[in-house]
Every structure is written in C-alpha cells, then in structure tokens.
Amino acid sequence: MYVLARPAGRRCIVVSSNGTTVSRLRNGSVLHHFPSALPSGARTRENSGSGQSYCILDCIYHEMDQTYYVIDMVCWRGYPLYDCTAEFRFFWLSSKLAETGACKPPSHYHRYRFCTVPFYNCDQSGLLRAYTEGVTYVKDGLLFYNKHAHYQTGNTPLTLVWKDEKCSQYVIDTDNNGEVPSQQQVVLELQNDGKLITSDDPPVVFGCLDQDFIQKSGVRPNNLLRFAIVGEGLIFVDGKLGKADIQYVGKSNRARAFADSYSKVIFQYMARHAPLKIDDLLASISSSNDYQEKTRDVEMSG
C-alpha cells in the first residue's frame, strides 16, 4: 500500500498529443487548452514527436499556484500503463516526468508547471510523514493506493481517500454556497426499475422510487438525483447496508458525471457520527504487522 497527501483542487485527465495539451474534468468538460513540455505537448522543434507519442496523466489542478500535481500516469509516449501495477506506474512517473522539463517553471511553450506528489510505503512511519510533513500545496486528505493494482477509471476500492480536520479544509461535504448542510446529502443514479444506486461496480442499492413518484416528479432513468439522509439514517446488518432512510431533494447539478460511491457515502456518514481518527489508522497498521509476524512464525515452525 502507498499513501500520499492529496492536493486540494480539481481532478482532471491531462492529454498531450499533436503539439498541444488539454486537461478535462471528470464530466468531460475542458479545463485548460495549453502548450506544455510534455511529449507532443507543444509545437516546438524539441517536442516534435510522432502522432503516437501522446501522454495521459491523472492530475489535480491546484489553483493557488496554478500547478498540475500528477497523482498517476496512464500512458507515456504512446506506451499504455493501464495494466501495470501502481508500483511500476509510480516509478515511471517519478523518473520520466522530470526528464521532459515539465516540472520547470512556466514559459512561453510551457504554460503550467507539473509536479509529482511525494508518496510513501503505508507503514506507520510513511503514514505519519504523509499526514504531518509540509508540502507545497494545500492538502485535501490522504490518498491510499494498492501498489499491486492496475489503473482503473471511475470508482475503485483499490484507491481510497481519508480526511480529518488537520489534513483537509473540507472533511464534511459542503453545498453550493460552501456551507455544511444540516443533513448529509447523497447523489444516486435512478435505474429503469426505480432502484437508486451508487456508482460502484457492482452498485449498492440505497432505495427505490415508485412509478407514481417518478411520473409526477418528471425524473428519468439514468438521472442523478440528490437525497438527504434523514430519520433513522443508515442501518447496517453484518457490516453491510441494510436500510437507508433517505428523502428526495431534487436533481443533481448538471456538471455531475457520476453518482456518489459507496465508500464516499459511508465516510461522510461516519465523519458526522463516529469519525475514523489517525490513531485508528496507525493502530490498524500495527495490528496488521502483528498478524503478519505471527503468520510468519507459524510458517517457520511448521
């Protein structure tokens, strides 16, 4: 497992090809169109590669210093890295990006600076370093990567975010006015049969709308709908969601591309009721290490 301090900002995919660079948000809209020092990222003599020499980077754009912080490498000079482990992708990211000059200050043919994010092995020492050490950007929680996992688009349990008040300004989600709503709100996708699901694969069902309500409200299948968690809240049975007491609020913002993931909903729910502390994470690492040591001793004695 790797851990890194996640930069605050707008998550986007950056593609450099045919002499230009484009960054797109998760809903597909263009954030920036610009020249860069990435391979095939600008129309310069030094950067005139073949049409196959494109790059795809998973980034967070940090508005305060106008820097793209690269948190993953998807493709480099036309070589796809989707099926490579995070361990290999992070190694390439650390070595290849610096070779291009993309980490240098902005210039005429390089409008925005790119920067890698320090990552650590997720032992107690690494977790504390990611949590406490100063960085050049505003933190927005800790990002955990399974180092053996391949790159996956969308939501995946192999990459998770954790936050508290020390490492994030926004532990609990805010509304469009920047205020924390009195009730937790979730965004779910409406299915043809009326079921309300998360964006996971397979999805988690949070409830069901009857056909009368669907017709009266004018919502349609595949719409993203916003609900408030009310009354009894979320009820769990044997560690799984058994019941969700939710109330319809309205359609989600059109800029939204996906419903919430199950892990996000649960994290936000626990943050309001029984937040997971950094000491809990450190203790879980210690328990895991103790278990591995005991297992190793059994294998040796056997």
C-alpha positions in Angstrom: 0.0 0.0 0.0 1.1 3.5 -0.8 -0.1 6.7 0.9 0.3 10.3 -0.3 -1.1 13.7 0.8 -3.8 14.5 -1.7 -3.6 18.1 -3.2 -6.7 20.2 -3.0 -8.1 21.1 -6.4 -9.9 19.9 -9.5 -9.3 16.3 -10.5 -8.7 16.0 -14.3 -7.1 14.0 -17.0 -4.3 15.7 -19.0 -3.6 14.6 -22.6 -0.6 15.8 -24.6 -0.7 15.0 -28.4 -0.1 16.5 -31.8 1.6 19.6 -30.4 -1.0 20.6 -27.8 -2.1 19.8 -24.3 -5.7 19.5 -23.0 -7.0 19.0 -19.4 -10.5 17.7 -18.9 -12.6 17.4 -15.8 -14.4 14.2 -14.8 -17.5 15.2 -16.6 -15.6 15.7 -19.9 -15.6 19.5 -20.0 -12.3 21.2 -20.9 -10.4 22.9 -18.0 -7.4 24.2 -20.0 -6.1 24.1 -23.5 -2.4 25.0 -23.5 1.2 24.2 -24.6 3.4 22.1 -22.3 6.8 20.5 -22.0 5.1 17.0 -22.0 5.9 14.8 -25.0 4.0 16.1 -28.1 2.6 18.8 -25.8 3.6 21.9 -27.8 4.6 22.9 -31.3 8.3 23.2 -30.8 11.3 21.7 -32.6 12.3 19.8 -29.5 8.8 18.5 -28.9 8.0 17.4 -32.5 7.3 13.7 -32.0 5.2 11.3 -34.0 1.4 11.3 -33.6 1.8 8.1 -31.5 3.9 9.9 -28.9 1.0 11.0 -26.7 0.7 11.1 -22.9 -2.2 10.7 -20.5 -1.7 11.8 -16.9 -4.1 11.7 -13.9 -3.8 15.1 -12.2 -5.2 17.5 -9.7 -5.1 21.2 -10.7 -4.1 23.3 -7.8 -5.5 26.8 -8.4 -3.4 28.6 -5.8 0.0 28.0 -7.5 -1.5 27.1 -10.9 0.2 23.7 -10.9 -0.9 20.3 -12.1 0.0 17.8 -9.4 0.3 14.4 -11.1 -1.1 11.5 -9.0 -0.9 8.8 -11.6 0.5 8.0 -15.1 -1.9 6.3 -17.6 0.1 6.5 -20.8 3.6 7.7 -21.6 4.9 8.4 -25.2 2.2 6.1 -26.6 3.0 3.3 -24.1 -0.1 2.3 -22.2 0.3 1.8 -18.4 -3.3 0.7 -17.6 -2.3 -2.9 -17.0 0.8 -2.1 -15.0 0.9 -2.1 -11.2 0.8 1.2 -9.3 4.3 0.3 -8.1 5.6 0.4 -11.7 3.5 3.4 -12.7 4.8 5.5 -9.8 8.4 4.5 -10.6 7.9 5.7 -14.2 6.1 8.8 -13.1 9.0 9.8 -10.8 11.7 9.2 -13.4 10.1 10.1 -16.7 8.3 13.4 -15.8 11.4 15.1 -14.7 13.2 14.2 -17.9 10.8 16.3 -20.0 11.2 19.7 -18.3 7.5 19.7 -17.4 8.4 20.2 -13.7 10.2 23.5 -14.6 8.6 26.9 -14.1 6.1 28.1 -16.8 7.4 29.6 -20.0 6.1 30.5 -23.5 5.9 26.9 -24.6 5.0 25.6 -21.1 2.1 27.4 -19.6 1.6 25.4 -16.5 4.0 23.6 -14.2 3.6 19.9 -13.5 4.8 18.4 -10.2 4.8 14.9 -8.7 3.4 14.2 -5.3 5.6 12.5 -2.6 4.3 9.0 -1.9 5.3 6.6 0.9 5.0 3.0 1.8 2.0 2.8 4.1 3.7 1.7 7.3 3.4 3.7 10.4 6.3 5.9 9.5 5.1 6.6 6.0 1.6 7.3 7.1 2.8 9.8 9.7 5.0 11.5 7.1 2.2 11.9 4.6 0.0 13.2 7.4 2.3 15.6 9.1 5.1 16.8 6.7 4.7 20.1 5.0 4.1 20.2 1.2 4.0 23.0 -1.4 0.2 22.7 -1.8 -2.9 22.8 0.3 -3.8 19.2 1.5 -7.2 17.6 1.0 -6.8 14.4 2.9 -4.7 11.3 2.4 -4.9 9.1 -0.7 -4.3 5.4 -0.4 -3.2 3.2 -3.3 -3.0 -0.6 -3.5 0.5 -0.9 -5.0 -0.3 -4.1 -6.9 -3.5 -2.7 -8.5 -3.8 -1.8 -12.2 -5.2 1.6 -13.2 -9.0 1.8 -13.2 -11.2 4.6 -14.3 -14.1 5.7 -12.1 -14.5 4.4 -8.6 -12.4 1.6 -7.2 -11.9 0.2 -3.7 -8.2 -0.1 -4.6 -7.8 3.7 -4.3 -9.4 5.4 -1.3 -9.4 8.9 0.4 -9.4 9.6 4.1 -9.6 13.0 5.7 -9.7 14.8 9.1 -9.6 18.5 10.2 -5.8 18.6 10.3 -5.2 17.5 6.7 -8.3 18.9 4.9 -10.4 22.0 5.0 -13.4 20.1 3.8 -13.9 16.9 5.8 -17.7 17.1 5.5 -19.1 17.9 2.1 -20.5 21.4 1.6 -23.4 22.7 -0.5 -23.1 25.1 -3.5 -22.8 28.0 -1.1 -19.9 26.5 0.8 -22.0 25.7 3.8 -22.2 22.3 5.6 -25.9 21.2 5.3 -27.6 20.1 8.5 -28.4 16.7 6.9 -26.0 14.6 4.8 -26.8 14.6 1.1 -26.0 11.9 -1.4 -26.2 11.7 -5.2 -27.7 8.4 -6.6 -28.5 7.2 -10.1 -32.0 6.2 -11.0 -32.5 2.9 -12.8 -35.3 1.7 -15.1 -36.8 -0.3 -12.3 -36.8 2.7 -9.9 -33.8 1.5 -7.9 -31.4 4.1 -6.6 -27.7 3.1 -6.9 -24.2 4.2 -6.3 -21.5 4.5 -9.0 -19.7 1.3 -7.8 -19.3 -1.9 -9.9 -21.4 -3.7 -8.8 -23.5 -0.8 -7.5 -25.0 -0.6 -4.0 -28.8 -0.1 -3.9 -29.9 2.6 -1.4 -33.6 2.5 -2.1 -36.3 2.5 -4.7 -38.8 5.1 -6.1 -42.3 4.0 -7.1 -43.6 4.7 -10.6 -46.2 7.3 -9.4 -43.4 9.5 -7.8 -41.3 9.1 -10.9 -44.0 10.3 -13.2 -45.1 13.2 -11.0 -41.6 14.4 -10.4 -40.5 14.2 -14.0 -37.3 12.3 -13.3 -36.0 9.7 -15.8 -33.8 6.6 -15.8 -30.1 7.4 -15.5 -30.8 10.8 -13.9 -28.5 11.7 -11.0 -30.8 12.6 -8.0 -29.9 14.2 -4.7 -31.3 12.8 -1.4 -30.9 13.8 2.2 -30.2 11.1 4.8 -33.0 11.6 7.4 -34.7 9.9 10.4 -33.0 6.6 11.2 -30.1 7.3 8.9 -28.1 4.3 7.6 -28.7 1.0 9.2 -26.1 -1.7 8.8 -26.6 -5.5 9.1 -23.5 -7.7 9.4 -21.3 -4.9 8.1 -23.5 -4.2 5.1 -26.1 -1.6 4.3 -29.5 -2.9 5.4 -31.6 0.2 5.1 -31.2 3.8 4.1 -33.7 6.4 5.3 -33.5 9.0 2.5 -35.6 11.8 1.3 -35.7 13.3 -2.2 -34.2 16.8 -2.5 -34.0 17.3 -6.3 -32.0 16.7 -9.4 -28.2 16.9 -9.1 -26.1 19.6 -10.7 -25.7 19.0 -14.4 -22.0 19.2 -14.0 -22.0 15.9 -12.1 -20.9 13.0 -14.2 -21.3 10.2 -11.6 -23.3 9.2 -8.6 -21.5 9.0 -5.3 -19.5 5.9 -4.5 -20.5 3.7 -1.5 -17.2 4.4 0.2 -17.7 8.2 0.0 -21.3 8.0 1.4 -20.1 5.8 4.3 -17.1 8.0 5.0 -19.3 11.1 5.1 -21.8 9.4 7.3 -19.1 8.2 9.8 -17.5 11.7 9.7 -20.7 13.1 11.1 -21.4 10.4 13.6 -18.2 8.4 14.6 -15.2 9.7 12.6 -12.2 7.5 12.0 -9.1 9.0 13.6 -5.5 9.0 12.5 -4.7 6.9 15.6 -7.2 4.3 14.4 -5.3 4.1 11.1 -2.0 3.8 12.9 -3.4 1.1 15.2 -4.8 -0.9 12.2 -1.3 -0.9 10.6 0.2 -2.1 13.9 -2.4 -4.9 14.2 -1.8 -5.9 10.6 2.0 -6.1 11.2 1.5 -8.2 14.3 -0.7 -10.6 12.4 1.8 -11.0 9.6 4.6 -11.6 12.1 2.5 -14.3 13.8 1.7 -15.9 10.5 5.4 -15.9 9.5 6.3 -17.6 12.9 3.7 -20.3 12.3 5.1 -21.0 8.8 8.6 -21.2 10.0 7.8 -23.5 12.9 5.7 -25.7 10.6 
